[in-house]
Amino acid sequence: MRSVEVLLPKWGLTMTEATVVQWLKSPGDTVEKQEPIVEVETEKANAEVEAPAAGIMGAILHEPGAVVDVGKPLAVLQVEGDAEVATSTADRAPADATRAEPVPADGATEPADREPQVAPVAARGPATDGPRPSRASPVARRVAAELGVELARVQGTGTRGLITEGDVRAAARTKPAETDATGGLQPASKVTLSGRRKAIGETLARNLATSPQVTLTRSADASGLAQIREVADANYSVNDLLIAATAAALVQHPALNAHLIDGELSLFDDVNIGLAVDIEGGLIVPVLRGADRLSLDAIRSERLRLVDGLRKGTTPPAELMDGTFTITNLGAWHVDGFTPIINPPQVAILGVGRIVDRPTIVDGSVVPRPQTVFSLTFDHRALDGRPAAEFLADLCELLASAQQLGALASIDEEP
């Protein structure tokens, strides 16, 4: 028998870590090759990590709630010496996926005569020697420092009272509120950002810190969009028409249908539109691939399928990857305009406000017209204001014209 590590795969260019949600297998269980063994939560969705080989489940290196870096081991399998080990298509940091012994979560090497710093979940039991800081795992020490938890008051549940990361996080959740040093205010409660909420925030903060983002704001006549929705037999949403129009405009303005990675700008022929969807736990962006080649009926069907999968938790990570441009619509919440943040490595994102009748001058007369506000944020490293403004102008023209939208959607305009 030999030991094979189960590593955390990388789904998407911006993924750096994931949170362990639940283990689907326990130490000692028989595991088949490519059988899911653990569920993890990334910044975009929950996913299952599969076994790279058939064998016996060995040590579990991280408890539920632990945050694990991409490429780090999650667990260890015991497999036959000649068993085939699957190579994941996801990026992996370590070059060697197999090692003779489990490696601690922080990557440090353990002498052979010392017990592992992170005990298997199955070996947990009551402490026998009492909690002591010297009996804390390296990961537990790091997390304790981050959360301000005193290890001396943490009860260890690991082997012989070892304080684990889970023990520290549990202690942090029950930590009494402290007086704010600046004003003496005591919060009613504290919520530690974790899982998807933490990952989303960290990704967007890094992007804002490293890219010069500029937002162009423009009012748009949405009368064409409104007319198409009235005459269409199918129940098309505003987002369906926005996706169709945006995809058509991006074909004419490929500089916005791009990725910027390490100073290299990649332009794409495929227009893959990401649509921000609000579900419990944060925003998720499923991707409608080849949106410029889809009919309006196909766009509607694909949007409904993706949103339904997100709400049921069945959407695989692959359907959240490879977007080339993102649309985020806050119109349903009566927002007029806002400043969206680019979803890296994309170079632009379109924010859409509510559609509302506003007084508009037409042929010298003031008449009510449905209007919306577009907020286009773009990465100034990838393009300048003029091409971004030209894209926005063409998109506005499309939405104002029922004739152009009708042709785009293969719908005959009502005479």
C-alpha positions, 0 to 999 in steps of 0.5 A: 500500500502507498499513500496518495494525497487528495489535493484541492483542485483549482477551478478558474483563474482567480481561485486561491482557496476553498472552505471545507463544507463536509466530508462524504467519506470517513477514515477506513471507508472504501473509495472508488476512483473519481468518487466524490469524497469531500464537498468544498465551497469556493468564491463561486459555488460549492463543488465536490473533490473526487478521489484520484484513485481507488483505495481506502480513506486514510487521514482527513487533514482538515475539518469542516470550516477549514480554509485550504489553499489551492494545491494543498492536501485535503486528505490521504488515501491508501492505495495498492502499489500499482493502482492508477492515479488520475491526474486532474484537469484542474491546475495543481500547485505541487508537481508530485501528487503522491507522498509517502506520509501525510503532510501537515496543513501548513506544508511543514515537514514532520520528523518520523517520530512525531505524530502529525500536527493535524489528527484525522477526524475519526481520532478526535476525542476528549482532552486528557491533559487539558488544553495547552498552547504547546499542544496546538497545531500550526494551523490552529496557532495561525488562525488563533492569531488572526481571530484574536483567540487565546489558546490557553482558554481553548479546549482541544478535541484532537488526539491527547488534547491537541487544539485543532483549527476547528476548536479555535474557530468554535472558540471564536464564535463564542468569544464575548464581545469586547469594548471598542477602544475608540468609543466604548460601543459594544456590538450586539453581535459579530459575524466572521466573514467566511466561505463564499462571502470572504472569497468574493470580498478578497477577490474584488479587493485585490482587483480594485487594488491592482487595476485602474477601474473607470466607470462611464455612466449614461442614460439609455432609452429603453423604449425598443426593449419595452416594445419587444417585450410587449409584442413577443409571445414568449415571456422574455425578461429584461436580462434576456434582451440585455444579454442579446444586445450586449453580445451583439455590441461586443462582437463589434467592440472586441476590446471589451470582450477580453481577459487581462492576465500578467500584462497580456491582453487576450481577445476572444471570438466567443462572447461568453456573457456572465450574469450576476445572480443573487443567491444565499451566500453572495453573488454567483455569476453563471456564464452563457457561452457563445451568447452572440450565436444564441437566439433569444429563445435559447438565451432565455432557456439557458438563463432559466436553466443556470439560475435554477441550478444555482438555487438548487445547488447543482451547478458545476464549477465549469458553468461558472468559468470562462466568462468574457464579460459580465452584466449585473442588474440591480433594477429589480431593487429600484436602483438607478445607477451604481459602480460595478467592480470588474470580475477578473480577469475580465476587463469590463462589466456592465451595471444596469439600473431600473427601467422607469418612465422619465420626461424626454424631449421628442421632436420638441415635445416633452413625452414620457419614455422608458429610461434606464442607466448604464454604468460601464466599468472598464480596466484602463490598462486594457483600453481607454475611454473612447472605445468604452464610450463607443461600445456603450453608445452602440448598446444604447442604440440597440436598446432604443430601436425595436426594429434592431432588437427585433431583428436581433431576436428574430421577432417581427416588429408589430406594425 
